[in-house]
Amino acid sequence: MAPNEFRDANSFSFTEAVVLILAILIFYQSSCIVYHIFLSPLSTIPGPTIAAITPLYGFYHDVIRGGQYIWVIEEMHKCYGPIVRIRPDAVHINEISFADQIFGTAGERRDKSQLNCSALMAPGAFISTSKHDVHRRRRAPFSSFFSKQSIRRLEPIIQQCLRKLLSRLDDYRLSRKPHSAKVLFAALTSDVITEYAFGYCWNSLDIGDLNEQIFTLLNKSLLLWHVSAYIPFLAFLPGIVPKYFAAWLPSSMKLTLSYFEKIRQHVIDIKAGKPDYGSTSIMHSVINSNLPEFEKTTERLFREGQILVGAGTDTTATTLAKLVYHLLENPRILAKLKEELKLAIPDADTIPTNSQVEKLPYLNALIKECLRLHPVASFCRERIAPDQDISFVDASQKKEYIIPRGTSMGITAVLISRNADIFPSPNDFIPERFLEHPLLDRYSLAWSRGSRICIGQNIAYSELYLTIACIFRTYDAYDGTGTQKGPTLELFETTREDVDTYFDYGVPFSKPGSKGVRVIVR
């Protein structure tokens, strides 16, 4: 037999190799599909088959369609019931009574899903830390700064910023031009948080345009929320762009890089002990804490600063703008608030203290209703129980589902707030519901729950109480007659569509093309 008549059994042509690889891939994918549908511990949990097979179903609705998966999940619940499978390794529960099992109670460990962590684009920050124990260690040095007692000490800074804000409103009376409420409030909240975080106030309220470009870019950066959730390395791009290459970038990207560099420089300067910074800031305390040195690298602390400024600016500013909309749109509600404020703050020219306003029933009800109707976070909050299986009982079907340890369990505040069984007429702004039914508080997911509850809720409440009290102790809603004696505010080309949630990019986004809440000061 000729030696070349038969080929070596180990030799393959290129075509044969490609066919073999494709066959292996097809077999592997087919095996995965069979496993996810029939053999997975989650296979008994209802939901569309495609969601059980691949995370690309969520990717399509959130990345390709743009922040739409929460509405798809809402439709899933209408079809399948209170528990549905939304990814091969994740379930979503639309029952507020199950929230404590998702977020965990005292002594229970809860990890955060990697999808939630990556979306924040701040790897290493405590809020972006998946593992329970590491998160607890990283969060600890920050906690004391956000206690109610510490926020009391922050009150003079908030009051000083409010004086500047009222001065800007007074200046706006001369122009009679529309102004963005969100930008004005972002200038306020950023001045408060930068002073508190670094001992170095950015003084946005003193700048002509209130740093509007920065706040607009911050908002636009959230459009990457879902992209970065699925493609985590995007978070590292700003740090690896060579400086010589930055000169060729569009102006908006240059501004974004300069924003990040400013925060990074604050960390470097504080570490170096530069005298331009106050010595009692959050970052000073973290640097001098008993955290291990590997947790105090400039890059990791920069990420903490990035979250402090971003979250401390945008969420409260958005809530304030939406509160202003509802008050100006509802004269009856505003009249009740003003009556309460007049009794609590006899002198309209004084800046109130927290103790004067934080316990006012109607003001509290207003804020609670705004946080219900417009949660600060719109994304599906996911937690993982690493130590125990979790039992969920569908009461309507009298069926028990076991959620295995290691499974992502999600719940979404936006969907809970639309539950008419809990909140009748859920799309209406009705502050009185919290006065008539105080126990509704227990259905709130405004700040999350458990060991990862929002660390900044006390500073947010302080800013909400004081800002709304300051503005509406002085200003009334313009009634169109031109005969009102005191200063007034008027909505400009702003409708309910400008405050309602249309898209989920971590935080709620309103209708396409919306310019947000705009007001004319008279």
C-alpha positions in Angstrom: 0.0 0.0 0.0 1.4 3.4 -1.0 2.4 5.5 2.1 0.3 8.5 1.0 -2.8 6.4 0.2 -4.1 6.9 3.8 -3.6 10.1 5.7 -2.5 10.2 9.3 -5.5 9.8 11.5 -4.4 12.8 13.6 -4.2 15.2 10.6 -7.2 17.4 9.7 -7.8 19.8 6.9 -8.7 23.4 7.9 -12.3 22.8 6.8 -12.6 19.7 8.8 -11.2 21.5 11.9 -13.7 24.3 11.5 -16.6 21.8 11.1 -15.4 19.9 14.2 -15.2 23.1 16.3 -18.7 24.1 15.1 -20.0 20.7 16.0 -18.6 20.9 19.5 -20.0 24.4 20.0 -23.4 23.3 18.8 -23.3 20.3 21.1 -22.2 22.5 24.0 -24.9 25.1 23.4 -27.6 22.4 22.9 -26.5 20.8 26.2 -26.8 24.2 27.9 -30.2 24.8 26.5 -31.4 21.3 27.6 -29.9 21.9 31.1 -31.4 25.3 31.6 -34.9 24.2 30.4 -35.1 20.8 32.0 -32.3 20.1 34.5 -31.5 23.4 36.2 -32.7 23.9 39.8 -34.6 26.9 38.4 -36.4 24.9 35.7 -39.6 24.8 37.7 -39.8 28.6 38.0 -42.2 30.0 35.4 -41.2 32.4 32.7 -40.5 32.7 28.9 -38.2 29.9 27.7 -35.8 32.4 26.0 -35.1 34.1 29.3 -34.3 30.8 30.9 -31.9 29.9 28.0 -29.8 33.1 27.6 -29.0 36.4 29.3 -29.1 37.9 25.8 -32.9 38.3 26.2 -32.4 40.9 28.9 -29.5 42.3 26.9 -31.7 42.9 23.9 -34.4 44.7 25.9 -32.0 46.8 28.0 -29.1 47.5 25.6 -30.6 47.3 22.1 -34.1 48.6 22.9 -32.8 50.9 25.7 -33.8 50.3 29.3 -37.1 48.4 28.6 -36.6 45.1 30.4 -38.4 46.2 33.6 -41.5 46.6 31.6 -41.1 43.2 29.9 -40.6 41.8 33.4 -43.8 43.5 34.5 -45.7 41.8 31.6 -44.1 38.5 32.6 -45.6 38.8 36.1 -49.0 39.5 34.6 -48.7 36.3 32.6 -46.9 33.9 34.9 -47.5 35.1 38.5 -45.4 36.7 41.3 -42.1 34.9 40.6 -40.5 34.6 37.2 -37.2 33.5 35.7 -35.5 36.5 34.0 -32.1 35.0 33.2 -30.7 31.5 33.4 -29.3 32.2 36.9 -31.8 34.9 38.1 -35.4 35.2 39.3 -37.6 38.3 39.9 -40.2 38.4 42.6 -42.9 41.1 42.5 -44.0 40.7 46.1 -43.1 43.3 48.6 -43.7 40.9 51.4 -40.7 38.9 50.1 -38.3 41.9 50.2 -36.7 40.9 53.5 -35.9 37.5 52.2 -34.2 39.0 49.2 -32.3 41.7 51.0 -31.7 39.7 54.1 -32.3 40.5 57.8 -29.8 40.9 60.6 -27.1 38.2 60.6 -27.9 37.0 57.1 -25.3 37.3 54.3 -26.3 38.7 51.0 -24.0 39.1 48.0 -24.8 41.5 45.2 -25.2 40.2 41.6 -22.2 40.9 39.4 -24.6 42.5 36.9 -25.7 45.1 39.4 -22.1 45.7 40.5 -20.7 46.2 36.9 -23.5 48.6 35.9 -22.2 51.2 38.4 -18.9 51.5 36.5 -17.0 52.0 39.8 -15.1 48.7 40.4 -13.7 48.5 43.9 -16.2 51.0 45.5 -18.1 49.5 48.3 -21.4 49.9 46.5 -19.9 47.9 43.6 -18.6 45.1 45.8 -20.3 41.8 45.3 -19.2 39.7 48.3 -21.0 40.4 51.6 -18.0 40.4 53.9 -15.8 42.6 51.7 -18.7 45.1 51.2 -19.2 45.3 55.0 -15.4 46.0 55.5 -15.3 48.7 52.8 -18.5 50.4 53.8 -17.7 50.6 57.6 -15.5 53.8 57.5 -18.2 55.7 55.6 -21.2 54.7 57.8 -20.7 57.1 60.7 -20.7 60.1 58.3 -24.2 59.3 57.2 -25.8 58.8 60.6 -28.6 61.2 61.6 -26.3 62.7 64.2 -23.6 63.4 61.6 -26.1 64.9 59.2 -27.1 67.3 62.0 -23.5 68.6 62.0 -23.7 69.0 58.2 -26.8 71.2 58.5 -24.9 74.6 58.4 -23.4 73.6 55.1 -26.8 72.7 53.6 -28.2 76.0 54.9 -25.3 78.0 53.4 -25.9 76.3 50.1 -29.7 77.0 50.3 -29.0 80.7 50.8 -27.1 80.7 47.5 -29.9 78.8 45.9 -32.5 81.3 47.0 -30.3 84.1 45.8 -30.2 82.5 42.3 -33.9 82.1 42.3 -34.2 85.8 43.2 -31.9 86.7 40.3 -34.0 84.6 37.9 -37.0 86.8 38.6 -35.4 89.6 36.5 -35.0 87.4 33.4 -38.4 85.7 33.3 -36.7 82.9 31.3 -37.3 79.2 31.9 -34.7 77.4 34.0 -34.0 73.8 34.6 -35.0 72.8 38.1 -32.8 69.7 37.9 -29.7 71.7 37.1 -30.4 74.2 39.9 -30.9 71.4 42.5 -27.9 69.4 41.1 -25.7 72.5 41.8 -27.0 72.5 45.4 -26.5 68.8 46.1 -23.1 68.7 44.4 -21.9 71.6 46.5 -23.1 69.9 49.7 -21.6 66.5 48.8 -18.2 67.7 47.5 -17.7 69.8 50.7 -18.6 66.8 52.8 -16.7 64.2 50.8 -13.5 66.1 50.2 -13.6 69.3 52.3 -13.4 71.1 49.0 -16.7 72.6 47.7 -17.1 72.8 43.9 -19.2 76.0 44.3 -21.4 75.2 41.4 -24.0 77.6 42.8 -21.5 80.4 42.3 -20.9 79.6 38.6 -22.9 81.4 35.9 -24.2 78.2 34.2 -24.3 76.2 37.5 -21.9 73.7 36.0 -24.7 72.6 33.8 -22.4 70.8 31.3 -21.0 68.6 34.0 -24.5 67.6 35.3 -25.7 67.0 31.7 -22.8 64.7 31.1 -23.3 62.9 34.4 -26.9 62.2 33.3 -25.9 61.0 29.8 -23.2 58.7 31.3 -26.0 56.7 32.8 -27.1 55.7 29.3 -24.1 53.2 29.6 -25.7 51.6 32.7 -26.8 48.4 30.9 -23.9 48.3 28.5 -21.4 48.3 31.3 -23.5 45.7 33.2 -22.8 43.3 30.4 -19.4 44.6 29.3 -17.6 45.4 32.6 -14.3 46.5 31.2 -15.9 49.8 30.0 -15.4 51.1 33.5 -11.6 51.1 33.0 -11.5 53.0 29.8 -11.3 56.5 31.2 -8.2 55.5 33.2 -6.3 54.0 30.2 -6.9 56.7 27.6 -3.4 58.2 27.1 -3.2 61.9 27.9 -1.7 62.8 24.5 -4.7 61.0 22.9 -7.2 63.0 25.0 -6.5 66.1 22.9 -8.1 64.4 19.9 -11.3 63.5 21.7 -14.7 65.3 21.4 -15.2 68.1 23.9 -17.8 66.2 25.8 -15.4 63.3 26.3 -12.7 65.7 27.4 -15.0 67.2 29.9 -15.9 63.7 31.2 -12.2 62.8 31.6 -11.5 66.1 33.4 -14.4 65.4 35.8 -12.9 62.0 36.7 -9.4 63.5 36.9 -10.7 66.2 39.3 -12.1 63.6 41.7 -8.9 61.5 41.4 -6.8 64.7 42.2 -8.8 65.3 45.3 -7.8 61.9 46.6 -4.2 62.5 45.7 -4.1 65.9 47.4 -5.8 64.7 50.5 -3.3 61.8 50.8 -0.5 64.3 50.4 -1.9 66.5 53.2 -2.4 69.6 51.1 -3.8 72.5 53.1 -6.5 73.5 50.6 -8.8 70.8 52.0 -10.7 70.6 55.3 -9.4 68.0 57.6 -12.7 66.4 58.6 -14.0 65.2 55.3 -15.2 61.7 54.5 -12.2 61.0 52.4 -9.8 62.2 55.2 -11.5 59.8 57.6 -11.3 56.8 55.2 -7.7 57.4 54.4 -6.9 57.5 58.2 -9.1 54.6 59.0 -8.0 51.1 60.0 -8.8 49.7 56.5 -5.9 47.6 55.2 -3.5 49.6 53.0 -4.5 47.7 49.9 -8.0 49.1 50.3 -6.6 52.7 50.4 -5.1 52.8 46.9 -5.7 56.0 45.0 -7.6 54.1 42.3 -10.0 52.5 44.7 -10.6 55.7 46.7 -11.2 57.5 43.4 -14.0 55.1 42.7 -15.5 55.7 46.1 -15.3 59.5 45.4 -16.9 58.9 42.0 -19.9 57.2 43.6 -20.2 59.8 46.4 -20.4 62.7 44.0 -22.5 61.0 41.4 -25.1 59.4 43.7 -25.0 62.4 46.1 -25.8 64.8 43.3 -28.2 63.2 40.9 -30.7 61.2 42.9 -31.7 63.9 45.3 -31.7 66.6 42.6 -34.0 64.5 40.5 -36.4 63.9 43.4 -36.5 67.7 44.2 -37.3 68.6 40.6 -40.2 66.1 40.5 -41.5 67.4 43.8 -41.5 70.9 42.4 -43.5 69.7 39.4 -46.2 68.0 41.5 -46.5 71.0 43.9 -46.9 73.5 41.1 -49.2 71.2 39.1 -51.5 70.7 42.2 -52.5 74.0 43.8 -54.6 72.2 46.5 -51.6 70.2 47.6 -49.3 73.2 47.6 -51.8 75.2 49.6 -51.8 72.5 52.3 -48.0 72.5 52.4 -47.7 76.3 52.7 -50.2 76.3 55.5 -48.1 73.8 57.4 -44.9 75.7 56.6 -46.2 79.0 57.8 -46.9 77.5 61.3 -43.5 75.8 61.5 -41.5 78.7 60.1 -43.0 82.0 61.2 -40.3 84.1 59.6 -40.2 83.4 55.8 -36.7 85.1 55.6 -35.0 82.5 57.8 -33.5 79.2 56.7 -35.1 76.5 58.8 -33.4 73.8 60.7 -34.1 70.1 60.3 -35.7 70.0 63.7 -38.3 72.5 62.5 -39.4 70.6 59.4 -38.4 67.0 59.5 -41.5 65.9 61.5 -44.0 68.0 59.6 -46.7 65.4 58.7 -47.7 66.8 55.3 -44.2 67.5 54.1 -43.2 64.0 55.1 -46.2 62.6 53.2 -45.2 64.6 50.1 -41.7 63.3 50.1 -42.8 59.7 50.7 -45.4 59.9 47.9 -42.8 61.3 45.5 -40.3 58.6 46.3 -43.1 56.0 45.8 -44.2 57.3 42.5 -40.7 58.2 41.3 -38.2 55.9 43.0 -34.6 57.2 42.9 -33.5 53.8 41.5 -35.4 52.1 38.6 -33.2 49.0 38.1 -33.9 45.5 39.3 -32.0 45.3 42.6 -30.5 41.8 42.8 -29.2 39.9 45.8 -27.7 36.4 46.3 -28.1 34.2 49.4 -24.7 32.3 49.5 -25.5 30.3 52.6 -29.1 29.1 52.3 -31.8 28.0 49.9 -34.8 30.4 50.0 -38.4 29.3 49.9 -41.0 31.3 48.0 -44.7 30.4 48.2 -47.1 31.6 45.5 -50.2 32.1 47.7 -52.6 32.4 44.7 -51.4 29.0 43.4 -50.5 27.5 46.8 -47.2 26.4 45.3 -43.8 26.5 46.8 -40.6 27.3 44.8 -37.1 26.7 46.2 -34.6 29.3 45.1 -31.2 27.6 45.4 -28.3 29.4 47.2 -26.2 31.3 44.7 -29.2 32.4 42.6 -29.8 36.1 41.9 -33.1 37.2 43.4 -34.4 40.6 42.1 -37.1 43.1 43.0 -37.9 46.4 41.4 -39.2 49.5 43.2 -40.8 50.9 40.1 -43.0 47.8 39.7 -43.9 47.6 43.4 -45.0 51.2 43.4 -47.5 50.5 40.6 -49.3 47.7 42.5 -52.9 48.9 42.9 -53.6 46.4 45.6 -51.1 48.2 47.9 -51.4 51.7 46.4 -54.9 52.4 45.0 -54.8 54.7 42.0 -51.1 54.1 41.8 -50.4 56.6 39.0 -51.9 59.5 40.9 -49.9 61.7 43.2 -51.8 61.4 46.5 -49.7 62.4 49.6 -52.7 61.9 51.9 -52.4 58.1 51.4 -49.4 58.1 53.8 -51.3 60.2 56.4 -54.4 58.0 56.3 -52.4 54.7 56.2 -49.1 55.2 58.1 -48.3 51.5 57.7 -47.7 52.0 54.0 -44.2 52.9 55.0 -43.4 49.2 55.3 -44.0 48.8 51.6 -41.3 51.3 50.6 -38.3 50.3 48.6 -37.1 53.8 48.1 -33.7 53.2 49.7 -33.4 49.4 49.3 -33.2 47.3 52.5 -30.8 45.1 54.5 -27.1 45.5 55.0 -26.8 47.4 51.7 -29.5 49.9 52.3 -28.7 53.3 50.7 -26.0 54.9 52.9 -27.0 58.4 51.9 -30.7 58.4 52.8 -30.3 60.6 55.8 -28.4 63.3 53.9 -31.0 63.0 51.1 -33.9 63.5 53.5 -32.2 66.5 55.1 -31.8 68.1 51.6 -35.4 67.3 50.7 -36.9 68.6 53.9 -34.9 71.9 54.0 -35.0 72.7 50.2 -38.7 72.2 49.8 -39.4 74.1 53.0 -37.2 77.0 52.0 -38.6 77.4 48.5 -42.3 77.0 49.3 -42.2 79.0 52.5 -41.4 81.9 50.1 -42.7 81.0 46.7 -46.3 80.3 45.6 -47.5 78.8 42.3 -48.2 81.5 39.6 -51.9 81.7 39.0 -51.8 83.5 35.7 -53.5 86.7 36.9 -50.4 88.8 37.4 -51.9 90.1 40.6 -50.0 88.0 43.2 -47.9 90.1 45.5 -45.3 87.6 46.5 -42.7 85.7 44.4 -44.1 82.8 42.3 -43.0 79.9 40.3 -44.6 78.7 37.0 -44.0 75.5 35.1 -42.8 76.0 31.6 -43.7 73.5 28.9 -43.6 70.7 31.5 -46.1 67.9 31.6 -46.4 64.6 33.6 -44.5 62.9 30.8 -41.4 64.9 31.8 -41.3 63.2 35.2 -42.7 59.7 34.6 -40.4 56.7 34.1 -40.1 55.6 30.4 -36.7 54.1 30.5 -34.6 52.4 33.1 -30.9 53.3 33.1 -30.3 52.6 36.7 -32.3 55.7 37.5 -35.6 56.7 35.8 -35.4 58.5 32.5 -38.4 60.3 31.1 -39.9 60.4 27.6 -37.5 60.9 24.6 -36.7 64.5 24.0 -37.8 65.6 27.4 -36.1 68.8 28.7 -37.2 67.9 32.3 -38.9 70.2 34.8 -38.5 73.8 33.8 -39.8 76.8 35.8 -40.1 80.6 35.3 -39.5 82.6 38.4 -41.7 85.7 38.8 
